[in-house]
Amino acid sequence: MANRHRGEIDAEIGGTRRRLVLTLGALAELEAAFGVDDLAALAERFSGGRLAARDLVRVVAAGLRGAGESVSDDEVAAMTAPGGAAGFVRIAAELLAVTFGDADPQGRGPPDRAGGHPGPRMPQDPRRG
């Protein structure tokens, strides 16, 4: 079972239940892939809530590799998830939320000391509106 406190999630991908985690190495990989300089810029990149299909592939593949799987982006691109593209959006959103400490159901990140939510807005499941 995944340990969300360590940033792990479980998801069905390619017909198999798999673990995903964005380790520091996986995050460094994503920084390079998205051409950003640091974690704050990476979180900002995801905060718009809009990801291209290739972005989903990169995030999911990095999460699988972070959990120890030897899988390429191309292999992940050929995999399926329950719910199709919306399933991949859910997986990526959950992975980003546990990685960046999202504690708010609206996806606005953890509350600050004043009770506000300044953190990144993660991609939403398109079926939830």
C-alpha positions in Angstrom: 0.0 0.0 0.0 1.3 3.5 -0.9 2.5 5.8 1.8 1.0 9.2 1.0 3.2 10.8 3.7 6.2 9.8 1.5 4.5 11.1 -1.6 3.5 7.6 -2.9 0.3 6.7 -4.7 -1.0 3.5 -6.2 -2.7 3.5 -9.6 -3.8 1.1 -12.3 -1.8 1.7 -15.4 -1.4 -0.7 -18.3 -3.7 -3.2 -16.6 -1.4 -3.5 -13.5 -1.6 -1.9 -10.1 1.6 0.2 -9.8 3.3 2.5 -7.3 4.3 6.0 -8.3 6.4 8.5 -6.4 8.2 11.7 -7.4 11.6 11.3 -5.7 14.1 14.1 -5.9 15.6 12.4 -8.9 12.2 12.2 -10.6 11.6 15.9 -9.8 15.0 16.8 -11.2 14.1 14.9 -14.4 10.8 16.9 -14.6 12.7 20.2 -14.1 14.9 19.3 -17.0 12.0 18.1 -19.2 10.0 21.3 -18.6 13.0 23.6 -18.8 12.6 25.1 -15.3 15.3 26.0 -12.8 13.8 24.9 -9.5 10.9 23.2 -7.6 9.0 26.5 -7.2 9.1 27.0 -11.0 8.0 23.4 -11.5 5.1 23.8 -9.1 4.2 27.0 -10.9 4.3 25.2 -14.2 1.7 22.7 -12.9 -0.4 25.4 -11.1 -2.4 26.4 -14.1 -4.3 23.1 -14.0 -3.8 22.6 -17.8 -1.5 19.8 -18.9 -0.8 18.5 -22.4 -0.9 14.7 -23.0 2.9 14.7 -23.3 3.0 16.4 -19.9 0.9 13.7 -18.4 3.2 11.1 -19.9 6.2 12.8 -18.4 4.7 13.1 -15.0 3.4 9.5 -14.8 6.6 8.1 -16.3 8.8 10.0 -13.8 6.6 8.8 -11.0 6.9 5.2 -12.1 10.7 5.5 -12.5 10.8 7.2 -9.0 9.1 4.1 -7.6 11.8 1.8 -9.2 10.2 0.8 -12.5 12.3 0.7 -15.6 9.9 2.3 -18.1 10.4 4.9 -20.9 8.1 7.8 -21.7 7.2 6.0 -24.9 6.2 2.9 -23.0 4.0 4.9 -20.7 2.4 6.7 -23.7 1.3 3.4 -25.0 -0.3 2.3 -21.7 -3.9 2.7 -20.7 -5.6 3.7 -17.5 -9.2 3.2 -16.4 -11.1 6.2 -17.6 -8.7 6.8 -20.5 -7.2 10.3 -20.7 -9.3 11.4 -17.7 -7.7 8.5 -15.7 -4.2 9.8 -16.5 -5.3 13.3 -15.5 -6.5 11.9 -12.1 -3.3 9.9 -11.6 -1.0 12.9 -12.4 -3.2 15.3 -10.3 -3.0 12.9 -7.3 0.7 12.4 -7.7 1.4 16.1 -7.9 -0.9 16.8 -5.0 0.9 14.4 -2.6 4.3 15.5 -3.8 3.6 19.2 -3.3 1.6 18.8 -0.1 -1.9 19.6 -1.4 -4.1 19.4 1.7 -7.1 21.2 0.2 -9.8 19.4 -1.8 -9.9 22.4 -4.2 -6.3 21.8 -5.1 -4.9 25.1 -3.8 -2.1 23.6 -1.8 -1.5 23.5 2.0 -2.9 26.3 4.1 -0.5 29.0 5.1 -0.2 30.2 8.7 -3.1 32.6 8.2 -5.3 29.8 6.9 -5.1 30.8 3.2 -4.1 28.5 0.4 -1.2 30.0 -1.6 0.1 26.7 -3.0 -0.1 25.5 -6.6 -3.5 24.6 -8.1 -3.2 21.0 -9.4 -5.0 19.7 -12.5 -8.5 18.8 -11.8 -10.4 15.7 -13.0 -12.3 16.9 -16.0 -15.4 15.0 -14.9 -15.6 17.0 -11.7 -15.9 20.3 -13.5 
